[in-house]
Amino acid sequence: MRGRLLKQIVVVILFCGSLATQIKGPERKVAGNVISSDREPKIRIRVPKSVEYVGADRWVLYGIADCELHLFVEADGQKNVERLYWIQFEGYLPTKPELKHKYDSLRHAQIGGLDFYVDTWVRPNDATIEKGSDREHIETLIHGKGYKMPAGMMYVRLVHLLDEQKRKELMIIYGEDLSNTGYTAADLRSAGKGYARWPTIEEDLVARAEKKIMIEESGLGPGKSSGLALKRSRPPEPDRPGAELARGEGHLHRWDRLSLRALAE
């Protein structure tokens, strides 16, 4: 009994040591308004020169995925966030071979020659933040640098799956202060007074995101956006991102098909 317990402890220590060896600090390089990635995928991502780089983080997300995120913002003189650029490189760990990403959005965008799933939603600043989520890490970066979030924001999530197994992804989230629309997050959700306006608002939001984010394959010139395919099987829902094995933000509500916590156990 004692020997078995000791063996289990050794296995846990070795496993944790292995993870620590594999998951180090952020490896993508940032110079001004450009992120350079040498792998998965090998690209450069360029955002407007007016941005401020907030920082980066890398950790094992929910014990199942290697997650590296970078954050840029555009803010006023009082550090109130007006626009947000959240760029995330993510892949499931080899120890979780059964997991793969599942997105159901019928809308796609072509940016820099890459195909992205497109989803949009709105979020009030006082929404619940799930412990350990990527959103929690983003909020820590924002507040750690003294920035303040607006009362509500609207977001576009762009997700490119890197491999046929759908285990690795590049996720880009672009967010804007909602106050410019004259509506709150509650106004733009179903049954809200501005809900009928949401299709137009979100279409303009996606168009701005595509113009502000440039993707270049390493060694090649700037990639250009080819526009958004607006095929829909249902009307846009500002409080429901596309169903995915959700983590945190672009995954604002738990519309996931499986519980990640259960998968991590």
N, C-alpha and C positions, 0 to 999 in steps of 0.2 A: 504493500500500500504506500509505504513511505517512498520506495524507489519509483513507483509510478508517478507520484506527485512531483518528485524532483525532476523527473523526465519532462513532465508537462511544463514546469517552470522554465526549464532550459529551452524548450521549444518556443515558448512565448518570448523569451529574451532574444533568442536568435532571430525570430520573425520581426520583432520590433527593431532590432539592429539592422536587419536587412532593409526594412522600409526607410530607416533614417539614412542609410547609405544611398538608396536610390533617389529619395526625394530631398534634394538640397535646396538652395535658394533659387530665386527666379533666374532663368538662363537666357531669356530674350533680352536684347539690348535696346535701350531707349536713348535717342539723341534728338533733343528738341521735341518735335511733334511726330517723330517717326519711331515705330517699333520694328526691329529687325529680328526675324526668326530664322534660324539655320535649319530647323527641322519641324516637321509635323505641324503646319506645312512650312516649306522654305519660301518665305515671302517677306515683304515689307508692307506695313500698314501705316498710312499717312493720314493724319487728321489736321484740322485747320491750325495755322500758325498762332492763332490767338489763344490756344489752349494753355493751361498750366498743368504740368505733370504732378499728380498727387503722390503716386508711388505704386509699389507692386507687392504681391504676396504669393507664396507658394506653400501648399500644405496638402495633406491627404484628406480629401473631402469625404466626410461620413465614413471614413475607413475603407472606401472602395475606389476612389479615383485620384489620380495625380492632377492637381488643379493649380494653374498659374494664372493670375490675373494682373492686369495693369489698368490704371485709372487716370484719365485726364478730365479736367473740367474747364468750363468757361464761367467765370464768376465776376461779380461787380466789385467795386472798391471795398465793400464791407464783407467780402468773401461769401456772399450769398450765391449759391450755385444756380446758374441759368441754363446751362447745358452740360451734359455728362457723356463721356465716352468710356465704356467699360469693355475691355478686350480680354478674352479668357481662352486659354489653351487647356484642353482637358482630355484625359484618357483613362479608361478603367484599368485598374491594376491587373497584372498577370495572374494574381491570386483569385481574381473574380472572372474566370473565362466565360461564365454563363451570361454576363451582363452585356447589354447593348442599348444604344440610344433609340428611342422611338418617338418620332415627331409626326403629327397628323395634319399639319398646316398644308393647305392646297396652294397657298401663295408662295411664289419663289421670286428671287431677284438674282440677276447675274452681275457680280461685281468682280472686276479683275479677272474675268474668265472662270470664276468659281461660282457654283450654284449654292444659294442659301435658302433655307426655309425662312419664312417671314411671319412674325406674329407681333401684335401690338396690344397694349393695355394701359390702364391708368392706375396710379397708386397714391393714396394719401400718405403724408409723411408719418402719421401716427399708426400706420398699419403694423401688425405684429411681425417681428423679425424672428425667424426660426433659429434657435441656437445651433451654432456650427455650420450655418448655411453660407453660401458665397455672398449673399446679401449682408450678412453680419460682418464679413471681412471687408466689404466695400464701405459700410458705415464706419467701421473702425478707422479706415484710412482717411475718410472724409473728415470726421470729427477730430482725429489726431492731428490734422494739419490746420484746424481752426475754421474749416468751411461749414456753412450752414445750408441745410436742404430747404427748399420751398415747401409750402403747405401741401402741394400736390405736383406730381410729374406725370407726363405721358411718355411711353417707351416704345421703341422698336427693337425687337430681338431678331438678329440675323444669325443663323446657325448653318455652318458648312460641315458635313460629315466627311472625314478624311479617308476612310477605308471602307471596303465592301462589307466588313463585319460590323460596321457602325459602332465601333468602340472608341473612336477618337473624334474630337470635334474642335472647331474654332467657333467661338461664340462672340459676337459683337453686339453690345447693347448701347443704343443711343437714346438719351433722355432729354426732355425739355421741360422747363417750368410751365405748368398749366395756366398760370395767371394770364398769359397773353391771349388765351382763348376766351376769357371771360367766364369760364366754367370751373367748377370744382371737380374732384374725382367722382364724388357722389352724383353730380349732375350728369356725368357722361356714362354712367352705368345704366343697365336696363332699368326702366321705370323712372330714370332721372329726367329732369327738364331739358337737358341738352342731348339726350341719347340719339335723337333723330339727326343731329348734326355730326355725330361721331364718324360716320363713313367718310365725310369730306375732310374732317380734321385729321383723321389718321392717314388718309391718302396723301395729304400735303406733308404730314410728318415723315412718312416713308420717303417721299421725294427729296426732302431736305437731308435725310440721313444718307441717301445714296450719293448726294452731291458732296457731302462733307467728308465721306470716308473713301479713301483711295487705296486700292490694293495693287501691289506690284510684285510680280514673281522676281525673285532674286536674279540679278543679271539682265533683266529685261526692263523695258520702259513701263510707264504707268499703265495700269489696267483701267478700263473704263466701264462704267455701269451700263448695262443694256436695258435697264428699266425693269419694272415689276409686273409679273404676270398676275392679273387680278381675277383669277378663276376662283370661285367660291362655291362651296356646297351649303354654306350657311352664312347669315349676315355676320359682320365683324362684331365680336363681343369684347368690349374694353376691359372686362374683368376676368377674362378667361384666355390665357395663353394656350397655344397648342399643346395637346396632351403629350407628356413626355415623362420619362422616369425623372421626376422633377427634383431640383435642388434649388431651394431659396428663391432667387429673384425672378429671372425671366420665367419663373416657375412660381409665380406669385401665390396662386392658390393650389391646393393639393388635388389637382385633376390627374395625378399620376395613376398608372395602372397597377403599380406595385409599391409597397412601402420600402424605401431605401433603408430605413432602420432595420427592417426585418431581413433585408438582403445582407446587411452588414454583420448580422449576428451569426 
